Every structure is written in C-alpha cells, then in structure tokens.
Amino acid sequence: MTPVARRGLLLVNLGTPDVPTPKALRRYLAEFLADRRVIGLPAVLWQPILHGLVLRTRPRRSAALYRSIWTAEGSPLAVYTRRLAAGVARALNAAASPTVVAYAMRYGRPDVEGVVRELLERHAIERLVVLPLYPQYAASSSGSAFDALGASLRKVTRIPHIDWIAHYHEQPSYVDTLAAHLRRQRAGGSPDRYLLFSFHGLPRSSHNRGDPYYTQCLATAERLATALELPPGTWSLAFQSRFGPAAWLPPYTIEEVRRLARNGIRRLDVACPGFACDCLETLEEIARTNAEAFLEAGGEDFRYLPALNDDTLHVALICDLVAPFFEALPS
C-alpha cells in the first residue's frame, strides 16, 4: 500500500532582530544588507561601506526605533507571524489531512535552512508548499526567499515535491480579504477620509531591469479602490522605506502625506497592502513618523490601518491560497 504523502506548508517572512539592542541589530543588518538581492552593488564596493560605515552607525539608531514598537512578547513581526502560522495550522488540520505548518524568516531566526531541515528530517515532509508573505513579487523579497530555499535544498539528499507561490496580488481572495479588513476598520469614520495605499519602496534600477513589483502594486491599489468603491480623487498610492542615495519608485510616502495635507486633506487613513504583518516599517515609519509629517503639514487626523496580522480573515486567506495545491494531493 502506497503511504500517504506527508504535507507541509512553509510561510516565509522578512525577519527581525531577536532583541532591540545595537548588538542584535548589527547581526541582523549584516545579514540583511549583505544580500545582493537587497543591495545590488558589487561586493568589492559595498562590503567596505557596509562594515566600515553602515554597521558602525545604523544599529544604534535602528535599535532605538525597534524599542519604540517592541512588545512584551517580542518583535511585532515575529509575534504576528508565529500566531498566523499557528492559526493556519489549526484551520488546515481541522479541515483536511494532517499538515505540518511552519514559518521561517529570510533574515534572523528561525532561519529558512533550519526550518527546512526540520520539516524534512523530523517530519519527513514529501510535499511542501512554500508561501513567502509578500503579496507582490519583488526580486529583493520573494526572489531572495527563493534563493534561501534553494541554498537550503542544496544540502539535502532527497528533495521533496515543492510548490512555490511567487506572489498572490492577483488572487480575488486577497483583494476581497483586504477590502473587508479595511472596510471594517474604516466603518463609522468621516465620509471624507482620504485613503493612501503605501507599499514598500523599490530602487528604480530594479524596476528598469524588469522587476514586476510596481505593476503589481498599482494593480493591487486599483483593485482595492474598486472593491471599496472609492471615487477618483479620494485615494492614491506611494512608496516608503527608502535606503541609500539611489532613486526609488515615486511618489515617496512621506512626501505624499505632506502634499495631501498642504492640498487641504484634513483626515487621512494609510493602509499598507504589501505588508502581511505589522513591523517597524508600518508601526514606526507610518504610524509615527508619517503621522507627525502629516500633522506638521496642516493635517488634523491621521490613522494607520493595521495589517491583516493574525486576524481570522488572514488565516482564511492563507488557507484559500494553498488549498489548490493540497487538493491535488492524495488524502
């Protein structure tokens, strides 16, 4: 009798330092900023800058920012990712054959290599679905996660059947879920509240090389605006989290919130559709820094609308995204 294939689901998120200290940030940033997908400069040029300047100055500043959002359970991104994986595990195992659900961080811990090893050696996974928690594909996020998976599998003798979900921005369930989530958060608010969709930034050079990220972000924003029945002139999109002197995709979020305030927008909601879980870039950069910029430019009321995080809507979305792959397996 043929044994039933053991199923596994691996969720991959960006990562976070273990603790909000300069030492932990230095270790985390050294791994993150050494990735050629993230910083495209030749190593011979970038490594002296990274170790001679960036890692000498940035860890202390970044640690202070992380401390401002840290919770009793740890980093918000780690907490929400862990809870999300646990919720998906409960949902899948209640509705289907046993499925091992795990999560890993592209940078930091738990690392992709260690989690993949555990899935294959301890759980004997034969069929694995890998879902990076990035709705829109970018080489620096989804592509880098694929690099980490490939590096892990190079050390494995028996590679399981693998299904890779590169992005899911076009999935109706993604737009429907986000629209329902945002509709619920905006219920009861002033009808004249403007809505800004802020996505993580991308260097223009990556876009010029054919990265589909900008197109997918634009499609997401337009579909969400349609689902939310937002009239023209009541919403826009922008890009945040720039790093370094190079040109990035415009408009920049902080410049957009200032422009909106100066143009008479008094009440602003900001949502970040590309972030599956709240993190430094949403809780500090958007909810604090950009809020201050909006108010200083003349705005009166700023709200950050939280990510899906571990909401039951998010759990249901993940289950919907992976269901076609598991339905194809023997039960």
C-alpha positions as CSV (number, residue, x, y, z in Angstrom):
1,M,0.0,0.0,0.0
2,T,1.4,3.4,-1.0
3,P,2.0,5.6,2.0
4,V,0.1,8.9,2.2
5,A,2.3,11.9,1.2
6,R,3.2,14.0,4.2
7,R,2.1,17.6,3.6
8,G,3.9,20.7,4.7
9,L,3.4,24.5,4.4
10,L,6.2,26.9,5.0
11,L,5.4,30.6,5.5
12,V,8.4,32.9,4.9
13,N,8.6,36.5,6.2
14,L,11.3,39.1,6.0
15,G,12.8,38.9,9.5
16,T,13.5,40.8,12.7
17,P,16.3,41.1,15.3
18,D,16.0,38.9,18.3
19,V,16.1,41.8,20.7
20,P,16.1,45.6,20.2
21,T,19.8,46.2,21.1
22,P,22.6,47.5,18.9
23,K,24.4,44.2,19.0
24,A,21.4,42.3,17.8
25,L,20.7,44.9,15.1
26,R,24.3,44.7,13.9
27,R,24.0,41.0,13.4
28,Y,20.6,41.3,11.7
29,L,21.6,44.1,9.4
30,A,24.8,42.4,8.5
31,E,22.8,39.5,7.1
32,F,20.1,41.6,5.6
33,L,22.3,44.2,3.9
34,A,24.8,41.6,2.6
35,D,22.1,40.1,0.4
36,R,22.9,41.0,-3.2
37,R,19.2,41.0,-3.9
38,V,18.7,43.8,-1.4
39,I,21.9,45.8,-2.2
40,G,22.8,45.3,-5.9
41,L,26.3,46.9,-5.7
42,P,29.3,44.7,-6.3
43,A,30.6,43.2,-3.1
44,V,34.0,44.8,-3.6
45,L,32.3,48.2,-3.5
46,W,29.6,47.6,-0.9
47,Q,31.3,45.5,1.8
48,P,33.7,48.3,2.8
49,I,30.8,50.7,3.1
50,L,28.7,48.2,5.0
51,H,31.3,47.2,7.5
52,G,33.2,50.5,7.6
53,L,30.2,52.9,7.9
54,V,26.7,51.4,8.0
55,L,27.2,48.7,10.6
56,R,29.1,51.3,12.8
57,T,26.3,53.8,12.8
58,R,22.9,52.3,11.9
59,P,22.5,49.6,14.6
60,R,22.2,52.0,17.4
61,R,19.6,54.2,15.6
62,S,17.7,51.2,14.5
63,A,17.7,49.6,18.0
64,A,16.1,52.8,19.4
65,L,13.3,52.5,16.7
66,Y,12.7,48.9,17.4
67,R,12.5,49.5,21.2
68,S,9.7,52.0,20.5
69,I,7.5,49.3,19.0
70,W,8.7,46.2,20.9
71,T,6.1,44.3,22.9
72,A,6.1,42.0,25.9
73,E,6.1,39.0,23.5
74,G,8.8,40.4,21.3
75,S,9.0,41.9,17.9
76,P,5.6,42.5,16.4
77,L,6.5,40.9,13.1
78,A,7.7,37.8,14.8
79,V,4.7,37.6,17.1
80,Y,2.1,38.1,14.3
81,T,3.9,35.6,12.0
82,R,4.0,33.0,14.7
83,R,0.4,33.5,15.6
84,L,-0.6,33.4,11.9
85,A,1.2,30.1,11.3
86,A,-0.5,28.6,14.4
87,G,-3.9,29.7,13.2
88,V,-3.3,28.3,9.7
89,A,-2.2,25.0,11.2
90,R,-5.4,24.8,13.3
91,A,-7.6,25.6,10.3
92,L,-5.9,23.2,7.9
93,N,-5.7,20.3,10.3
94,A,-9.4,20.7,11.2
95,A,-10.4,20.6,7.5
96,A,-8.0,18.3,5.8
97,S,-5.4,15.6,6.2
98,P,-2.6,16.4,8.7
99,T,-0.5,19.3,7.5
100,V,2.7,20.5,9.2
101,V,2.7,24.3,9.1
102,A,6.0,26.1,9.9
103,Y,7.3,29.6,9.5
104,A,10.8,31.0,8.8
105,M,12.5,34.4,8.5
106,R,14.6,35.2,5.5
107,Y,16.9,37.1,7.8
108,G,17.3,36.3,11.5
109,R,15.6,33.4,13.3
110,P,14.1,30.9,12.8
111,D,16.1,30.7,9.6
112,V,15.0,29.1,6.4
113,E,17.7,26.4,6.4
114,G,17.0,25.3,9.9
115,V,13.2,25.1,9.4
116,V,13.5,23.3,6.1
117,R,15.9,20.7,7.7
118,E,13.4,20.1,10.5
119,L,10.5,19.7,8.0
120,L,12.4,17.1,6.0
121,E,14.2,15.3,8.7
122,R,11.9,15.4,11.7
123,H,8.5,15.5,9.9
124,A,9.6,13.6,6.7
125,I,7.7,16.0,4.5
126,E,7.3,14.7,1.0
127,R,5.1,17.6,-0.4
128,L,5.9,21.1,0.5
129,V,4.1,24.4,-0.3
130,V,6.2,27.5,0.2
131,L,4.4,30.8,0.6
132,P,6.5,34.0,1.1
133,L,4.3,36.5,2.8
134,Y,4.8,39.1,0.1
135,P,1.6,39.6,-2.0
136,Q,3.5,41.5,-4.7
137,Y,6.6,39.9,-6.2
138,A,10.0,41.7,-6.0
139,A,13.4,40.2,-6.5
140,S,14.6,41.7,-3.2
141,S,11.8,39.9,-1.2
142,S,10.2,36.9,-2.9
143,G,13.3,36.3,-5.1
144,S,15.6,36.4,-2.1
145,A,13.3,34.0,-0.2
146,F,13.6,31.6,-3.2
147,D,17.4,32.0,-3.0
148,A,17.4,30.9,0.7
149,L,15.1,27.9,-0.1
150,G,17.4,26.8,-2.9
151,A,20.5,27.2,-0.7
152,S,18.8,25.0,1.9
153,L,17.9,22.3,-0.5
154,R,21.4,22.1,-1.9
155,K,22.3,20.4,1.4
156,V,19.5,17.9,1.2
157,T,19.8,14.4,-0.4
158,R,16.2,13.8,-1.1
159,I,14.3,16.9,-2.2
160,P,10.5,16.8,-1.7
161,H,7.9,17.9,-4.3
162,I,7.7,21.7,-3.9
163,D,5.1,24.2,-4.9
164,W,6.2,27.8,-4.8
165,I,3.8,30.7,-4.6
166,A,5.7,33.6,-6.0
167,H,3.0,36.2,-5.4
168,Y,-0.7,36.4,-4.9
169,H,-1.7,40.0,-5.6
170,E,-4.0,38.9,-8.4
171,Q,-5.9,36.4,-6.4
172,P,-9.5,37.5,-5.8
173,S,-9.5,36.2,-2.3
174,Y,-6.5,38.5,-1.5
175,V,-8.3,41.7,-2.7
176,D,-11.6,40.6,-1.1
177,T,-10.0,39.9,2.2
178,L,-8.1,43.2,2.3
179,A,-11.1,45.1,1.3
180,A,-13.2,43.5,4.0
181,H,-10.5,44.2,6.5
182,L,-10.1,47.9,5.5
183,R,-13.9,48.3,5.3
184,R,-14.2,47.1,8.9
185,Q,-11.5,49.4,10.1
186,R,-12.9,52.5,8.4
187,A,-16.6,51.8,9.4
188,G,-18.1,54.7,11.3
189,G,-15.4,57.2,10.2
190,S,-15.9,60.5,8.5
191,P,-17.0,60.0,4.9
192,D,-14.4,62.5,3.6
193,R,-11.4,60.5,4.9
194,Y,-8.7,60.1,2.2
195,L,-7.1,56.7,1.8
196,L,-3.4,56.3,0.9
197,F,-2.0,52.9,-0.1
198,S,1.7,52.8,1.0
199,F,3.9,50.0,-0.4
200,H,7.5,49.2,0.4
201,G,9.8,51.1,-1.9
202,L,11.9,49.6,-4.7
203,P,15.0,51.1,-6.4
204,R,14.2,52.4,-9.9
205,S,17.1,50.4,-11.2
206,S,15.3,47.2,-10.2
207,H,12.2,48.4,-12.0
208,N,14.2,49.2,-15.1
209,R,15.6,45.7,-15.1
210,G,12.1,44.2,-15.4
211,D,11.0,43.7,-11.8
212,P,7.2,43.4,-11.9
213,Y,6.7,44.9,-8.4
214,Y,5.5,48.4,-9.5
215,T,2.9,47.0,-11.9
216,Q,1.6,44.6,-9.2
217,C,1.4,47.3,-6.6
218,L,-0.5,49.5,-8.9
219,A,-2.9,46.7,-9.8
220,T,-3.5,46.0,-6.1
221,A,-4.3,49.6,-5.3
222,E,-6.7,49.9,-8.3
223,R,-8.5,46.7,-7.4
224,L,-8.8,47.7,-3.8
225,A,-10.1,51.1,-4.8
226,T,-12.7,49.4,-6.9
227,A,-13.7,46.9,-4.2
228,L,-14.0,49.8,-1.7
229,E,-16.0,51.9,-4.2
230,L,-13.5,54.8,-3.7
231,P,-14.3,57.7,-6.1
232,P,-11.4,59.2,-8.1
233,G,-9.5,61.8,-6.1
234,T,-10.1,60.1,-2.7
235,W,-7.2,57.7,-2.8
236,S,-3.6,57.4,-4.1
237,L,-0.6,55.2,-3.7
238,A,3.0,55.8,-2.7
239,F,6.2,54.0,-1.7
240,Q,8.0,54.1,1.6
241,S,11.2,52.8,3.3
242,R,13.9,54.2,1.0
243,F,17.5,53.4,1.8
244,G,20.7,55.0,0.4
245,P,21.2,57.7,-2.2
246,A,19.8,56.0,-5.3
247,A,16.5,56.9,-6.9
248,W,13.5,54.8,-5.8
249,L,10.0,54.5,-7.2
250,P,8.0,57.7,-6.7
251,P,6.0,59.1,-5.1
252,Y,7.6,58.7,-1.7
253,T,5.1,58.2,1.1
254,I,6.3,60.9,3.4
255,E,6.3,63.4,0.6
256,E,2.8,62.3,-0.4
257,V,1.3,62.7,3.1
258,R,2.8,66.2,3.2
259,R,1.4,67.1,-0.2
260,L,-2.0,65.8,0.7
261,A,-2.1,67.9,3.9
262,R,-0.9,71.0,2.0
263,N,-3.6,70.4,-0.6
264,G,-6.4,70.5,2.0
265,I,-6.8,66.9,3.1
266,R,-7.5,67.0,6.8
267,R,-8.3,63.4,7.6
268,L,-6.0,60.7,6.2
269,D,-6.1,56.9,6.5
270,V,-3.0,54.9,5.4
271,A,-3.0,51.2,4.6
272,C,0.0,49.1,3.7
273,P,-1.4,46.3,1.4
274,G,2.1,44.8,0.8
275,F,2.8,44.1,4.5
276,A,1.2,40.8,5.7
277,C,2.2,41.6,9.3
278,D,2.9,44.8,11.1
279,C,6.5,45.6,11.7
280,L,9.0,48.5,12.1
281,E,8.1,49.9,8.7
282,T,4.4,50.2,9.5
283,L,4.3,50.8,13.3
284,E,7.1,53.3,13.5
285,E,7.6,54.7,10.0
286,I,4.0,55.1,9.0
287,A,2.0,55.3,12.3
288,R,4.5,57.6,13.9
289,T,6.9,59.4,11.6
290,N,4.5,59.9,8.7
291,A,1.7,60.8,11.1
292,E,3.9,63.6,12.5
293,A,4.7,64.8,9.0
294,F,1.0,64.9,8.1
295,L,0.1,66.9,11.1
296,E,3.0,69.3,10.8
297,A,2.0,70.0,7.2
298,G,-1.5,71.0,8.3
299,G,-3.4,67.8,8.5
300,E,-5.7,67.2,11.5
301,D,-6.4,63.5,11.8
302,F,-4.1,60.6,10.8
303,R,-4.9,56.9,11.1
304,Y,-2.8,53.9,10.3
305,L,-4.9,50.9,9.4
306,P,-3.2,47.8,10.7
307,A,-2.1,44.9,8.5
308,L,-4.0,41.6,8.4
309,N,-1.6,40.1,11.0
310,D,-3.1,37.1,12.7
311,D,-6.7,38.1,12.0
312,T,-9.1,35.2,11.2
313,L,-9.5,36.8,7.8
314,H,-5.8,36.4,7.2
315,V,-5.9,32.8,8.3
316,A,-8.8,32.1,5.9
317,L,-6.9,33.8,3.1
318,I,-3.7,31.7,3.5
319,C,-5.9,28.5,3.6
320,D,-7.5,29.6,0.4
321,L,-4.2,30.3,-1.3
322,V,-2.7,26.9,-0.5
323,A,-5.9,24.9,-0.9
324,P,-5.5,24.2,-4.7
325,F,-2.1,22.6,-4.0
326,F,-3.3,20.4,-1.3
327,E,-6.4,19.4,-3.1
328,A,-4.2,17.8,-5.8
329,L,-2.6,15.5,-3.2
330,P,-3.9,12.1,-2.2
331,S,-5.9,12.2,1.1
